Amino acid sequence: MAIVVNLDVMLAKRKLSSGELAAKVGITQANLSILKTGKAKAVRFSTLDAICKALDCQPGDILEYQKEEL
Amino acid sequence: MYTSVTSAKLTRVLTAGFCVLLLALMILFPRLLAFYFAYLDVALRHKVMFAFYLCCPAAGTALVSILLLMTNIIHDRVFTAKTVFFMRLLSWCCAWVAAVCLGFGFFWAPLLVFALGAAFMTLILRVLKSVLARAVAIKEENELTI
């Protein structure tokens, strides 16, 4: 998929662990891992809202579009 | 109380019964054929018997598939790739029976009715398999929606 989720950078900036973020967002660590490893097929706006609130950032700070090479 | 699990268990019991029936038929078929279809000449009876025994592996495979499918359903493993595989296998078993009955129907016409029935079952099973495959894909997408 061309959409890349860059959670690690923001987690490091805010000095938060994956577990702490998962608890703040209200999702399981397994689901957060799915998001971090690029296996997620879709993200709900409510989840994105909760992540941005927890990390105090913009969606563009954690979502990146990388053109796929044909 | 009658639930979906009870229903699946009942289907499993009935399928096991059908397995026993199939085994009994495989043993007794020549005698039953000689008794009920004595008016047929020996050569034709042999052809019908051959057709029946050609269908037996497909019937056995179908029954085992149903048993395994029902076991998965009882253990809440419904929308999985394995379920789609069993449905596909069931459709191929019906297709095999339809093909055998169609081939031997040229020797004994009543087999053409079985061929038609089996072909229709194949069609229904193919449609159900497609619906299930799509359901599995949608479920996977939902599971990977965070």
Backbone of each chain as ProteinMPNN parsed JSONL, in Angstrom:
{"seq_chain_A": "MAIVVNLDVMLAKRKLSSGELAAKVGITQANLSILKTGKAKAVRFSTLDAICKALDCQPGDILEYQKEEL", "coords_chain_A": {"N_chain_A": [[0.853, -1.186, 0.0], [0.447, 2.32, -0.652], [0.212, 4.213, 1.308], [1.924, 5.213, 4.114], [2.413, 4.658, 7.553], [3.809, 6.61, 9.914], [4.461, 6.187, 12.842], [6.444, 5.743, 14.707], [8.323, 7.842, 14.692], [6.905, 10.047, 15.741], [6.23, 8.952, 18.212], [8.716, 8.756, 19.41], [9.388, 11.474, 19.513], [7.5, 12.46, 21.291], [8.096, 10.997, 23.439], [6.818, 8.585, 24.133], [5.673, 5.269, 24.791], [4.725, 2.382, 22.771], [2.776, 0.899, 24.025], [1.729, 2.744, 25.863], [0.654, 4.638, 24.125], [-1.263, 3.063, 22.818], [-2.998, 2.552, 24.938], [-3.875, 5.156, 25.509], [-5.167, 5.799, 23.126], [-7.07, 3.867, 22.975], [-7.031, 1.41, 21.751], [-5.935, -1.97, 21.086], [-2.61, -3.251, 21.742], [-1.826, -4.985, 19.805], [-3.357, -4.185, 17.613], [-2.298, -1.656, 17.249], [0.244, -2.347, 16.535], [-0.293, -3.552, 14.091], [-0.961, -1.309, 12.679], [1.432, 0.15, 12.767], [3.195, -1.527, 11.381], [2.307, -1.428, 8.808], [0.319, -3.133, 7.943], [-2.307, -2.602, 8.145], [-5.515, -2.173, 6.633], [-7.281, -0.123, 6.571], [-8.025, 2.966, 8.302], [-9.982, 4.229, 10.856], [-11.606, 7.414, 11.087], [-12.115, 8.192, 13.672], [-10.204, 6.788, 15.129], [-7.853, 7.872, 14.068], [-8.235, 10.483, 14.888], [-8.063, 10.15, 17.679], [-5.41, 9.266, 17.894], [-3.966, 11.487, 16.928], [-4.687, 13.302, 18.871], [-3.571, 12.17, 21.146], [-0.858, 12.232, 20.476], [-0.515, 14.837, 19.965], [-0.446, 16.015, 17.337], [-0.537, 16.54, 13.73], [-2.537, 14.861, 11.189], [-0.965, 14.592, 8.914], [1.535, 14.406, 9.965], [1.853, 11.828, 10.731], [0.929, 10.256, 8.667], [1.926, 9.288, 5.462], [2.317, 9.576, 1.956], [3.621, 7.381, -0.304], [4.772, 7.041, -3.484], [4.126, 4.162, -5.395], [6.463, 2.122, -7.048], [6.182, 0.983, -10.351]], "CA_chain_A": [[0.0, 0.0, 0.0], [1.266, 3.51, -0.803], [0.122, 5.052, 2.514], [2.825, 4.722, 5.171], [2.105, 5.222, 8.878], [5.081, 6.879, 10.618], [4.155, 6.421, 14.257], [7.671, 5.649, 15.522], [8.962, 9.168, 14.789], [6.113, 10.859, 16.69], [6.339, 8.312, 19.528], [10.036, 9.148, 19.944], [9.333, 12.919, 19.806], [6.642, 12.68, 22.482], [8.634, 10.102, 24.479], [5.745, 7.661, 24.523], [5.854, 3.894, 24.304], [3.576, 1.877, 21.981], [1.754, 0.487, 24.989], [1.091, 3.961, 26.415], [-0.161, 5.217, 23.047], [-2.415, 2.174, 22.603], [-3.923, 2.767, 26.062], [-4.471, 6.496, 25.357], [-6.037, 5.8, 21.937], [-8.179, 2.926, 23.228], [-6.936, 0.221, 20.895], [-4.996, -2.949, 21.646], [-1.232, -3.142, 21.237], [-1.788, -5.773, 18.57], [-3.888, -3.339, 16.539], [-1.318, -0.578, 17.031], [1.342, -2.987, 15.81], [-0.776, -3.715, 12.708], [-0.89, 0.039, 12.098], [2.851, 0.529, 12.635], [3.895, -2.382, 10.406], [1.754, -1.217, 7.473], [-0.591, -4.214, 7.554], [-3.69, -2.135, 8.238], [-6.157, -1.895, 5.346], [-8.001, 1.147, 6.707], [-8.024, 3.57, 9.627], [-11.19, 5.032, 11.091], [-11.318, 8.801, 11.455], [-12.139, 8.271, 15.142], [-8.898, 6.3, 15.598], [-6.881, 8.903, 13.657], [-8.502, 11.61, 15.798], [-7.531, 9.778, 19.001], [-3.944, 9.208, 17.788], [-3.482, 12.876, 16.82], [-4.92, 13.943, 20.172], [-2.601, 11.588, 22.083], [0.498, 12.619, 20.088], [-0.527, 16.294, 19.738], [0.157, 16.249, 16.018], [-1.46, 16.577, 12.594], [-2.543, 13.582, 10.45], [0.153, 14.576, 7.977], [2.777, 14.063, 10.682], [1.956, 10.367, 10.888], [0.57, 9.573, 7.417], [2.747, 9.724, 4.335], [2.018, 8.883, 0.707], [4.82, 7.043, -1.073], [4.374, 6.511, -4.793], [4.621, 2.809, -5.618], [7.147, 1.937, -8.33], [5.528, -0.073, -11.144]], "C_chain_A": [[0.885, 1.232, 0.0], [1.229, 4.409, 0.43], [0.978, 4.419, 3.603], [2.477, 5.419, 6.479], [3.41, 5.362, 9.641], [4.811, 7.212, 12.085], [5.423, 6.497, 15.103], [8.309, 7.01, 15.751], [8.243, 10.016, 15.841], [6.185, 10.273, 18.099], [7.65, 8.716, 20.19], [10.019, 10.62, 20.353], [8.573, 13.185, 21.103], [7.066, 11.785, 23.644], [7.53, 9.194, 25.057], [6.075, 6.261, 24.014], [4.606, 3.473, 23.531], [2.416, 1.511, 22.904], [0.982, 1.675, 25.548], [0.177, 4.599, 25.376], [-1.425, 4.383, 22.835], [-3.468, 2.4, 23.695], [-4.63, 4.113, 25.928], [-5.49, 6.512, 24.219], [-7.259, 4.899, 22.148], [-8.205, 1.772, 22.263], [-5.935, -0.737, 21.522], [-3.603, -2.732, 21.057], [-1.076, -3.9, 19.922], [-2.26, -4.935, 17.389], [-2.926, -2.203, 16.218], [-0.141, -1.116, 16.23], [0.972, -3.173, 14.33], [-0.654, -2.386, 11.969], [0.562, 0.42, 11.808], [3.556, -0.243, 11.534], [3.295, -2.293, 9.008], [0.813, -2.314, 7.015], [-2.055, -3.773, 7.587], [-4.243, -1.816, 6.849], [-6.868, -0.537, 5.392], [-7.878, 1.638, 8.14], [-9.293, 4.395, 9.752], [-10.776, 6.45, 11.448], [-11.262, 8.953, 12.976], [-10.799, 7.815, 15.728], [-7.816, 7.335, 15.283], [-6.993, 10.12, 14.57], [-7.86, 11.349, 17.165], [-6.001, 9.746, 18.978], [-3.365, 10.623, 17.747], [-3.624, 13.609, 18.148], [-3.849, 13.48, 21.165], [-1.184, 12.064, 21.781], [0.627, 14.125, 19.842], [0.135, 16.621, 18.393], [-0.935, 16.308, 14.952], [-1.446, 15.212, 11.891], [-1.369, 13.458, 9.489], [1.482, 14.226, 8.63], [2.958, 12.557, 10.793], [1.591, 9.602, 9.612], [1.376, 10.159, 6.262], [2.374, 8.917, 3.098], [3.327, 8.658, -0.044], [4.393, 6.4, -2.375], [4.994, 5.142, -4.985], [5.261, 2.727, -6.99], [6.527, 0.769, -9.062], [6.533, -1.137, -11.608]], "O_chain_A": [[1.967, 1.209, 0.587], [2.095, 5.268, 0.598], [0.792, 3.258, 3.97], [2.271, 6.633, 6.506], [4.048, 4.365, 9.98], [4.918, 8.364, 12.507], [5.472, 7.224, 16.095], [8.778, 7.31, 16.849], [8.872, 10.62, 16.71], [6.2, 11.02, 19.077], [7.689, 8.987, 21.39], [10.559, 10.986, 21.397], [8.965, 14.032, 21.905], [6.455, 11.819, 24.713], [7.351, 9.069, 26.269], [6.675, 6.093, 22.952], [3.562, 4.119, 23.621], [1.25, 1.774, 22.61], [-0.24, 1.633, 25.691], [-0.926, 5.044, 25.692], [-2.519, 4.927, 22.691], [-4.667, 2.434, 23.419], [-5.827, 4.219, 26.194], [-6.538, 7.15, 24.321], [-8.329, 5.13, 21.584], [-9.264, 1.212, 21.98], [-5.167, -0.344, 22.4], [-3.448, -2.109, 20.007], [-0.302, -3.511, 19.047], [-1.663, -4.958, 16.312], [-2.76, -1.83, 15.057], [0.401, -0.434, 15.361], [1.8, -2.981, 13.44], [-0.293, -2.343, 10.793], [0.877, 0.946, 10.74], [4.41, 0.301, 10.834], [3.73, -3.012, 8.108], [0.53, -2.423, 5.822], [-2.935, -4.489, 7.11], [-3.543, -1.265, 5.999], [-7.031, 0.116, 4.362], [-7.66, 0.859, 9.067], [-9.634, 5.166, 8.855], [-9.72, 6.664, 12.042], [-10.47, 9.734, 13.504], [-10.317, 8.388, 16.705], [-6.97, 7.637, 16.124], [-5.989, 10.709, 14.972], [-7.201, 12.221, 17.729], [-5.364, 10.157, 19.947], [-2.394, 10.923, 18.442], [-2.785, 14.436, 18.504], [-3.295, 14.279, 21.921], [-0.391, 12.279, 22.698], [1.712, 14.631, 19.554], [1.108, 17.371, 18.311], [-2.117, 16.143, 15.254], [-0.458, 14.483, 11.983], [-0.841, 12.368, 9.273], [2.429, 13.809, 7.963], [4.078, 12.067, 10.932], [1.911, 8.419, 9.493], [1.487, 11.377, 6.116], [2.143, 7.711, 3.185], [4.044, 9.602, -0.376], [3.74, 5.356, -2.385], [6.192, 4.949, -4.781], [4.694, 3.194, -7.978], [6.355, -0.309, -8.492], [6.152, -2.093, -12.283]]}, "seq_chain_B": "MYTSVTSAKLTRVLTAGFCVLLLALMILFPRLLAFYFAYLDVALRHKVMFAFYLCCPAAGTALVSILLLMTNIIHDRVFTAKTVFFMRLLSWCCAWVAAVCLGFGFFWAPLLVFALGAAFMTLILRVLKSVLARAVAIKEENELTI", "coords_chain_B": {"N_chain_B": [[-32.191, -25.811, 24.167], [-32.783, -24.741, 20.821], [-30.16, -23.878, 18.892], [-27.8, -22.225, 16.635], [-25.525, -23.715, 16.852], [-26.452, -26.133, 17.825], [-27.921, -26.872, 15.624], [-25.86, -27.186, 13.741], [-24.538, -29.313, 14.905], [-26.46, -31.284, 14.703], [-26.59, -31.501, 11.934], [-24.078, -32.54, 11.517], [-24.325, -35.046, 12.732], [-26.273, -36.185, 11.082], [-24.847, -36.22, 8.699], [-22.828, -38.016, 9.354], [-24.411, -40.246, 9.567], [-25.156, -40.469, 6.896], [-22.7, -41.161, 5.856], [-22.378, -43.727, 6.839], [-24.528, -44.898, 5.552], [-23.678, -44.639, 2.899], [-21.462, -46.348, 2.906], [-22.761, -48.772, 3.4], [-24.335, -48.929, 1.111], [-22.378, -49.165, -0.819], [-21.512, -51.719, -0.349], [-23.832, -53.253, -0.629], [-24.909, -52.563, -3.092], [-24.697, -54.05, -5.629], [-26.447, -56.248, -5.142], [-28.853, -54.932, -4.555], [-29.32, -53.669, -6.969], [-29.628, -55.859, -8.681], [-31.962, -56.87, -7.604], [-33.958, -54.788, -7.639], [-33.782, -53.84, -10.222], [-34.121, -55.911, -12.03], [-35.163, -56.2, -14.536], [-33.467, -55.008, -16.279], [-30.871, -55.647, -18.654], [-27.913, -57.668, -18.149], [-25.482, -56.494, -18.953], [-26.094, -53.761, -19.043], [-26.754, -53.34, -16.392], [-24.278, -53.701, -15.236], [-22.989, -51.462, -16.237], [-24.386, -49.415, -14.997], [-23.74, -50.002, -12.36], [-21.003, -49.557, -12.461], [-20.981, -46.836, -12.951], [-22.102, -45.963, -10.539], [-20.106, -46.746, -8.679], [-18.065, -45.18, -9.594], [-18.936, -42.717, -8.804], [-18.843, -42.908, -6.059], [-16.292, -42.231, -4.676], [-16.375, -39.42, -4.94], [-18.731, -38.857, -3.572], [-18.031, -39.744, -1.005], [-15.883, -38.001, -0.448], [-17.26, -35.59, -0.486], [-18.976, -35.927, 1.718], [-17.13, -36.152, 3.842], [-15.995, -33.627, 3.646], [-18.213, -32.058, 4.344], [-18.535, -32.872, 6.985], [-16.12, -31.948, 8.162], [-16.429, -29.249, 7.647], [-18.73, -28.617, 9.148], [-17.71, -29.134, 11.692], [-15.824, -27.092, 11.903], [-17.567, -24.909, 11.848], [-18.957, -25.294, 14.225], [-16.907, -24.753, 16.006], [-16.668, -22.056, 15.707], [-15.215, -21.215, 13.481], [-15.894, -19.899, 10.937], [-15.852, -17.929, 8.766], [-13.452, -18.416, 7.024], [-10.528, -19.202, 5.001], [-10.402, -21.913, 4.695], [-13.038, -22.798, 4.856], [-14.07, -21.804, 2.47], [-12.553, -23.352, 0.764], [-13.573, -25.936, 1.34], [-16.176, -25.624, 0.405], [-15.689, -25.221, -2.288], [-14.572, -27.683, -2.903], [-16.783, -29.335, -2.436], [-18.443, -28.472, -4.496], [-16.991, -29.321, -6.705], [-17.114, -32.075, -6.324], [-19.852, -32.534, -6.766], [-19.925, -31.732, -9.407], [-18.357, -33.714, -10.579], [-19.96, -35.998, -10.168], [-22.142, -35.215, -11.719], [-20.951, -35.194, -14.241], [-20.224, -37.914, -14.548], [-22.75, -39.168, -14.41], [-23.923, -37.962, -16.613], [-22.354, -38.959, -18.691], [-22.837, -41.75, -18.491], [-25.499, -41.658, -18.796], [-26.203, -41.872, -21.389], [-26.385, -44.533, -21.797], [-28.295, -45.392, -20.004], [-31.122, -43.752, -19.558], [-32.472, -42.598, -17.141], [-30.304, -41.792, -15.557], [-29.607, -39.36, -16.538], [-31.289, -37.556, -15.31], [-30.297, -37.546, -12.708], [-27.856, -36.428, -13.367], [-28.603, -33.855, -14.151], [-29.678, -32.886, -11.738], [-27.384, -33.003, -10.076], [-25.723, -31.242, -11.463], [-27.115, -28.856, -11.146], [-26.921, -28.583, -8.369], [-24.161, -28.204, -8.233], [-23.957, -25.696, -9.375], [-25.367, -24.109, -7.503], [-23.74, -24.483, -5.253], [-21.373, -23.308, -6.164], [-22.111, -20.636, -6.348], [-22.673, -20.095, -3.639], [-20.135, -20.523, -2.603], [-18.745, -18.41, -3.786], [-20.023, -16.23, -2.613], [-19.312, -16.671, 0.053], [-16.515, -16.468, -0.128], [-16.215, -13.774, -0.732], [-17.292, -12.716, 1.585], [-15.353, -13.55, 3.418], [-13.19, -12.03, 2.529], [-14.151, -9.428, 3.046], [-14.416, -9.569, 5.809], [-11.747, -9.907, 6.552], [-10.74, -7.46, 5.736], [-12.167, -5.779, 7.446], [-11.147, -6.633, 9.889], [-8.597, -5.739, 9.681], [-8.977, -3.065, 9.831], [-8.314, -0.339, 11.647]], "CA_chain_B": [[-32.656, -24.758, 23.241], [-32.271, -24.945, 19.464], [-29.317, -22.771, 18.45], [-27.072, -22.533, 15.398], [-24.556, -24.772, 17.196], [-27.25, -27.374, 17.872], [-28.244, -27.186, 14.222], [-24.638, -27.683, 13.105], [-24.264, -30.647, 15.478], [-27.456, -32.18, 14.093], [-26.138, -31.728, 10.55], [-22.915, -33.422, 11.601], [-24.844, -36.386, 13.039], [-26.937, -36.659, 9.85], [-23.783, -36.486, 7.722], [-22.217, -39.277, 9.788], [-25.401, -41.261, 9.164], [-25.029, -40.622, 5.447], [-21.444, -41.885, 5.603], [-22.686, -45.141, 7.116], [-25.416, -45.306, 4.451], [-22.858, -44.775, 1.689], [-20.673, -47.589, 3.058], [-23.706, -49.895, 3.25], [-24.721, -48.987, -0.303], [-21.225, -49.657, -1.588], [-21.447, -53.175, -0.161], [-25.073, -53.917, -1.046], [-25.428, -52.062, -4.369], [-24.947, -55.077, -6.669], [-27.647, -57.034, -4.798], [-30.016, -54.053, -4.69], [-29.497, -53.443, -8.409], [-30.165, -57.113, -9.236], [-33.322, -57.08, -7.069], [-34.909, -53.763, -8.084], [-33.697, -53.592, -11.66], [-33.936, -57.224, -12.656], [-35.602, -56.109, -15.929], [-32.343, -54.534, -17.096], [-29.939, -56.733, -19.025], [-26.725, -57.732, -17.277], [-24.474, -55.516, -19.41], [-26.543, -52.425, -18.625], [-26.637, -53.299, -14.928], [-22.852, -53.508, -14.936], [-22.646, -50.061, -16.56], [-24.969, -48.599, -13.912], [-22.929, -50.286, -11.176], [-19.726, -48.889, -12.679], [-21.261, -45.408, -12.755], [-22.28, -45.751, -9.097], [-18.82, -46.847, -7.981], [-17.274, -44.009, -10.002], [-19.435, -41.574, -8.025], [-18.618, -43.125, -4.62], [-15.225, -41.396, -4.083], [-16.857, -38.031, -4.865], [-19.723, -38.803, -2.491], [-17.267, -39.858, 0.238], [-15.15, -36.74, -0.26], [-18.256, -34.552, -0.156], [-19.452, -36.159, 3.089], [-16.033, -35.793, 4.753], [-15.912, -32.15, 3.586], [-19.332, -31.52, 5.129], [-18.216, -33.148, 8.396], [-15.07, -31.011, 8.59], [-17.026, -27.906, 7.562], [-19.621, -28.476, 10.31], [-16.841, -29.069, 12.878], [-15.285, -25.723, 11.916], [-18.667, -23.999, 12.193], [-19.22, -25.482, 15.667], [-15.818, -24.1, 16.733], [-16.651, -20.624, 15.328], [-14.263, -20.914, 12.405], [-16.833, -19.882, 9.803], [-15.384, -17.129, 7.617], [-12.027, -18.671, 6.825], [-10.185, -19.715, 3.664], [-10.681, -23.359, 4.704], [-14.471, -22.958, 4.56], [-14.195, -21.58, 1.024], [-11.95, -24.54, 0.138], [-14.519, -27.05, 1.456], [-17.317, -25.343, -0.496], [-15.185, -25.455, -3.649], [-14.432, -29.139, -3.016], [-18.149, -29.87, -2.547], [-18.96, -28.171, -5.852], [-16.285, -30.196, -7.651], [-17.672, -33.426, -6.142], [-21.142, -32.544, -7.476], [-19.621, -31.644, -10.845], [-17.87, -35.044, -10.973], [-21.142, -36.872, -10.231], [-22.923, -34.767, -12.884], [-20.234, -35.636, -15.449], [-20.346, -39.379, -14.637], [-24.15, -39.492, -14.737], [-24.175, -37.514, -17.991], [-21.7, -39.93, -19.575], [-23.534, -43.039, -18.469], [-26.9, -41.409, -19.137], [-26.432, -42.276, -22.781], [-26.713, -45.966, -21.775], [-29.522, -45.535, -19.222], [-31.657, -42.386, -19.499], [-32.737, -42.017, -15.808], [-29.092, -41.176, -14.994], [-29.562, -37.963, -16.994], [-31.999, -36.772, -14.287], [-29.295, -37.366, -11.645], [-26.853, -35.499, -13.9], [-29.203, -32.521, -14.089], [-29.742, -32.514, -10.317], [-26.012, -32.771, -9.583], [-25.227, -30.024, -12.123], [-27.781, -27.728, -10.476], [-26.274, -28.477, -7.044], [-22.839, -27.613, -8.477], [-24.186, -24.261, -9.607], [-25.738, -23.483, -6.217], [-22.553, -24.497, -4.384], [-20.411, -22.334, -6.702], [-22.62, -19.312, -5.955], [-22.468, -19.976, -2.183], [-18.691, -20.41, -2.391], [-18.369, -17.044, -4.17], [-20.552, -15.342, -1.567], [-18.484, -16.904, 1.24], [-15.174, -15.94, -0.408], [-16.345, -12.312, -0.614], [-17.496, -12.456, 3.024], [-14.039, -13.73, 4.053], [-12.388, -10.859, 2.149], [-14.695, -8.271, 3.771], [-14.075, -9.776, 7.228], [-10.313, -9.645, 6.696], [-10.565, -6.016, 5.613], [-12.687, -5.197, 8.698], [-10.227, -6.962, 10.982], [-7.412, -4.899, 9.514], [-9.381, -1.656, 9.924], [-8.014, 0.022, 13.04]], "C_chain_B": [[-32.004, -24.941, 21.864], [-31.492, -23.726, 19.0], [-28.616, -23.155, 17.158], [-26.059, -23.654, 15.644], [-25.271, -26.12, 17.241], [-27.575, -27.838, 16.461], [-27.038, -27.784, 13.503], [-24.303, -29.083, 13.61], [-25.218, -31.676, 14.885], [-27.052, -32.519, 12.66], [-24.96, -32.693, 10.535], [-23.345, -34.876, 11.859], [-25.487, -36.988, 11.781], [-25.905, -37.02, 8.785], [-23.079, -37.801, 8.057], [-23.124, -40.444, 9.409], [-25.324, -41.537, 7.674], [-23.762, -41.376, 5.078], [-21.671, -43.383, 5.78], [-23.556, -45.7, 5.983], [-24.631, -45.536, 3.166], [-22.053, -46.076, 1.731], [-21.561, -48.813, 2.83], [-24.104, -50.073, 1.783], [-23.602, -49.557, -1.165], [-21.128, -51.176, -1.493], [-22.656, -53.851, -0.812], [-25.564, -53.539, -2.446], [-25.656, -53.134, -5.431], [-26.222, -55.878, -6.403], [-28.912, -56.197, -4.996], [-30.346, -53.83, -6.164], [-30.132, -54.68, -9.05], [-31.622, -57.333, -8.807], [-34.322, -56.095, -7.677], [-34.892, -53.511, -9.592], [-33.403, -54.882, -12.409], [-34.29, -57.179, -14.148], [-34.488, -55.599, -16.858], [-31.427, -55.707, -17.453], [-28.634, -56.574, -18.239], [-25.683, -56.669, -17.652], [-24.821, -54.102, -18.938], [-26.422, -52.256, -17.117], [-25.199, -53.074, -14.51], [-22.433, -52.069, -15.178], [-23.164, -49.143, -15.436], [-24.155, -48.771, -12.633], [-21.598, -49.55, -11.261], [-19.883, -47.39, -12.441], [-21.386, -45.094, -11.27], [-20.932, -45.758, -8.372], [-17.86, -45.733, -8.39], [-17.669, -42.782, -9.184], [-19.099, -41.69, -6.538], [-17.469, -42.304, -4.026], [-15.652, -39.931, -3.928], [-17.842, -37.867, -3.71], [-19.017, -38.854, -1.129], [-16.526, -38.572, 0.564], [-16.103, -35.622, 0.163], [-18.714, -34.697, 1.291], [-18.376, -35.793, 4.117], [-15.877, -34.267, 4.81], [-17.005, -31.522, 4.441], [-19.056, -31.708, 6.617], [-17.2, -32.143, 8.936], [-15.598, -29.578, 8.624], [-17.906, -27.636, 8.785], [-18.807, -28.374, 11.605], [-16.267, -27.663, 13.013], [-16.354, -24.729, 12.35], [-18.972, -24.089, 13.692], [-18.154, -24.774, 16.494], [-15.604, -22.657, 16.303], [-15.604, -20.261, 14.3], [-15.037, -20.916, 11.087], [-16.236, -19.196, 8.574], [-13.877, -17.252, 7.479], [-11.8, -19.209, 5.417], [-10.507, -21.212, 3.56], [-12.142, -23.633, 4.353], [-14.714, -22.81, 3.069], [-13.664, -22.793, 0.267], [-12.911, -25.71, 0.175], [-15.715, -26.861, 0.532], [-16.921, -25.617, -1.937], [-15.088, -26.966, -3.902], [-15.796, -29.802, -3.192], [-18.698, -29.66, -3.947], [-18.291, -29.068, -6.885], [-16.784, -31.642, -7.544], [-19.0, -33.551, -6.888], [-20.919, -32.515, -8.984], [-19.158, -32.999, -11.378], [-19.053, -36.008, -11.156], [-21.989, -36.516, -11.451], [-22.282, -35.285, -14.173], [-20.381, -37.147, -15.639], [-21.762, -39.768, -15.055], [-24.503, -39.07, -16.156], [-23.588, -38.518, -18.982], [-22.469, -41.237, -19.656], [-25.032, -42.897, -18.763], [-27.228, -41.792, -20.566], [-26.76, -43.771, -22.869], [-28.046, -46.192, -21.063], [-30.062, -44.167, -18.902], [-31.937, -41.816, -18.103], [-31.508, -41.351, -15.164], [-28.958, -39.71, -15.416], [-30.269, -37.044, -15.993], [-31.047, -36.507, -13.111], [-28.241, -36.351, -12.08], [-27.35, -34.057, -13.791], [-29.246, -32.019, -12.638], [-28.367, -32.172, -9.757], [-25.432, -31.494, -10.193], [-25.837, -28.782, -11.475], [-27.191, -27.496, -9.089], [-24.902, -27.831, -7.172], [-22.96, -26.102, -8.611], [-24.469, -23.538, -8.297], [-24.514, -23.385, -5.308], [-21.51, -23.485, -4.853], [-20.816, -20.915, -6.279], [-22.357, -19.086, -4.457], [-20.985, -19.802, -1.872], [-18.22, -18.983, -2.711], [-18.815, -16.04, -3.117], [-19.664, -15.449, -0.319], [-17.083, -16.326, 1.066], [-15.169, -14.419, -0.26], [-16.511, -11.921, 0.852], [-16.169, -12.57, 3.779], [-13.153, -12.515, 3.769], [-12.843, -9.616, 2.92], [-14.329, -8.371, 5.254], [-12.606, -9.445, 7.481], [-10.043, -8.145, 6.651], [-11.043, -5.316, 6.897], [-11.747, -5.441, 9.867], [-8.972, -6.111, 10.913], [-7.78, -3.427, 9.387], [-9.245, -1.268, 11.39], [-8.859, 1.232, 13.41]], "O_chain_B": [[-30.819, -25.258, 21.766], [-32.07, -22.67, 18.743], [-28.801, -24.257, 16.642], [-25.772, -24.446, 14.746], [-24.753, -27.123, 16.751], [-27.512, -29.027, 16.145], [-27.163, -28.754, 12.755], [-23.843, -29.934, 12.849], [-24.823, -32.806, 14.599], [-27.156, -33.666, 12.227], [-24.854, -33.551, 9.659], [-22.794, -35.809, 11.275], [-25.268, -38.156, 11.461], [-26.066, -38.001, 8.059], [-22.771, -38.597, 7.17], [-22.651, -41.498, 8.984], [-25.414, -42.684, 7.237], [-23.742, -42.136, 4.11], [-21.215, -44.196, 4.976], [-23.348, -46.821, 5.518], [-24.879, -46.495, 2.436], [-21.969, -46.806, 0.743], [-21.166, -49.765, 2.156], [-24.2, -51.192, 1.278], [-23.837, -50.318, -2.104], [-20.712, -51.839, -2.443], [-22.522, -54.888, -1.463], [-26.529, -54.124, -2.938], [-26.703, -53.135, -6.078], [-26.988, -56.156, -7.325], [-29.91, -56.679, -5.532], [-31.514, -53.806, -6.552], [-31.054, -54.567, -9.858], [-32.414, -57.909, -9.552], [-35.382, -56.487, -8.164], [-35.871, -53.028, -10.162], [-32.552, -54.931, -13.297], [-33.802, -57.991, -14.933], [-34.571, -55.748, -18.077], [-31.236, -56.631, -16.662], [-28.31, -55.497, -17.74], [-25.086, -56.032, -16.784], [-23.953, -53.35, -18.494], [-26.044, -51.195, -16.62], [-24.925, -52.35, -13.553], [-21.628, -51.514, -14.43], [-22.471, -48.228, -14.991], [-23.91, -47.805, -11.91], [-21.119, -48.993, -10.273], [-19.035, -46.755, -11.814], [-20.852, -44.094, -10.792], [-20.655, -44.881, -7.553], [-16.953, -45.379, -7.637], [-16.838, -41.917, -8.906], [-19.073, -40.683, -5.83], [-17.647, -41.721, -2.956], [-15.338, -39.284, -2.929], [-17.801, -36.883, -2.971], [-19.361, -38.102, -0.217], [-16.535, -38.108, 1.705], [-15.797, -34.82, 1.045], [-18.827, -33.705, 2.011], [-18.68, -35.19, 5.147], [-15.658, -33.693, 5.876], [-16.753, -30.568, 5.176], [-19.313, -30.809, 7.418], [-17.382, -31.566, 10.008], [-15.257, -28.798, 9.513], [-17.837, -26.563, 9.383], [-19.167, -27.62, 12.509], [-16.228, -27.107, 14.111], [-16.081, -23.814, 13.127], [-19.216, -23.072, 14.343], [-18.452, -24.249, 17.567], [-14.527, -22.091, 16.493], [-15.151, -19.118, 14.252], [-14.868, -21.797, 10.245], [-16.129, -19.787, 7.5], [-13.128, -16.321, 7.777], [-12.737, -19.617, 4.731], [-10.839, -21.713, 2.486], [-12.446, -24.587, 3.637], [-15.464, -23.581, 2.471], [-14.239, -23.214, -0.737], [-13.069, -26.413, -0.823], [-16.211, -27.823, -0.056], [-17.7, -26.169, -2.714], [-15.469, -27.459, -4.964], [-15.948, -30.718, -3.999], [-19.335, -30.546, -4.518], [-18.936, -29.524, -7.829], [-16.867, -32.349, -8.548], [-19.246, -34.551, -7.563], [-21.624, -33.181, -9.742], [-19.518, -33.391, -12.488], [-19.139, -36.73, -12.149], [-22.497, -37.403, -12.138], [-22.973, -35.752, -15.078], [-20.632, -37.614, -16.75], [-21.948, -40.597, -15.946], [-25.29, -39.738, -16.829], [-24.222, -38.88, -19.973], [-22.721, -41.763, -20.74], [-25.736, -43.889, -18.954], [-28.39, -42.011, -20.911], [-27.329, -44.235, -23.857], [-28.829, -47.059, -21.45], [-29.508, -43.477, -18.047], [-31.663, -40.636, -17.883], [-31.65, -40.458, -14.329], [-28.29, -38.92, -14.75], [-29.89, -35.882, -15.845], [-30.992, -35.396, -12.583], [-27.788, -35.526, -11.286], [-26.609, -33.16, -13.391], [-28.895, -30.873, -12.356], [-28.203, -31.176, -9.051], [-24.727, -30.748, -9.514], [-25.153, -27.777, -11.279], [-26.984, -26.354, -8.679], [-24.512, -27.014, -6.337], [-22.178, -25.34, -8.043], [-23.889, -22.489, -8.016], [-24.274, -22.356, -4.677], [-20.834, -22.869, -4.029], [-19.972, -20.103, -5.901], [-21.88, -18.024, -4.058], [-20.618, -19.029, -0.987], [-17.396, -18.42, -1.99], [-18.079, -15.115, -2.773], [-19.312, -14.438, 0.287], [-16.525, -15.757, 2.004], [-14.222, -13.848, 0.28], [-15.947, -10.926, 1.308], [-15.895, -11.774, 4.678], [-12.453, -12.028, 4.657], [-12.013, -8.84, 3.393], [-13.974, -7.371, 5.877], [-12.256, -8.802, 8.471], [-9.234, -7.621, 7.416], [-10.403, -4.379, 7.373], [-11.568, -4.579, 10.726], [-8.358, -5.797, 11.933], [-6.986, -2.629, 8.891], [-9.952, -1.783, 12.256], [-8.779, 1.719, 14.538]]}, "name": "protein", "num_of_chains": 2, "seq": "MAIVVNLDVMLAKRKLSSGELAAKVGITQANLSILKTGKAKAVRFSTLDAICKALDCQPGDILEYQKEELMYTSVTSAKLTRVLTAGFCVLLLALMILFPRLLAFYFAYLDVALRHKVMFAFYLCCPAAGTALVSILLLMTNIIHDRVFTAKTVFFMRLLSWCCAWVAAVCLGFGFFWAPLLVFALGAAFMTLILRVLKSVLARAVAIKEENELTI"}
